């Protein structure tokens, strides 16, 4: 009888230990997933901010831009800077030649939980930056703020990016950042780029 009681107590202790170990492993897995979510979201935000801060860049801008006019191909139209919903498009002179090549139209957008980057002007080419199996974006917001100084248009964008672990809406992470656009434009372009 004593042996059966001892065996029953041992099984209860073993079951409790197994449940505790399972809970610890589940918590560890969730912590790793949250860490990966934070890392991936921060990496996407950093890359977007770095690219966006260079919008309207053109080599030798001092020769083509003045407070009253802009005579280069990077400040003429909607491909050069536009925001529509969760989509932003902009251009920059990547190869420093002063001409707008087909690969110098950039942008970001959110499509079905994936963050995409624009890599060509015409036809527009969008490439997925993230895999929805490991990171699902739920919101991408842009808020443009404009100001002027000494005849130049200065802009900054408040960027908000929200993501979650796929299929788990209770584990969302939101990051915000203010991105200052380094390349000023003439105030004559205000109506075009600051509606």
Secondary structure as UniProt FT lines:
FT   HELIX           2..52
FT   TURN            53..56
FT   TURN            59..60
FT   HELIX           61..64
FT   STRAND          65..66
FT   TURN            67..68
FT   STRAND          69..70
FT   TURN            73..74
FT   TURN            78..80
FT   STRAND          81..84
FT   TURN            85..86
FT   STRAND          87..91
FT   TURN            94..95
FT   HELIX           102..104
FT   STRAND          105..111
FT   TURN            112..113
FT   STRAND          114..120
FT   TURN            121..124
FT   STRAND          125..128
FT   TURN            132..134
FT   STRAND          136..149
FT   TURN            150..151
FT   STRAND          152..165
FT   TURN            166..167
FT   STRAND          168..180
FT   STRAND          185..186
FT   HELIX           187..189
FT   HELIX           190..193
//
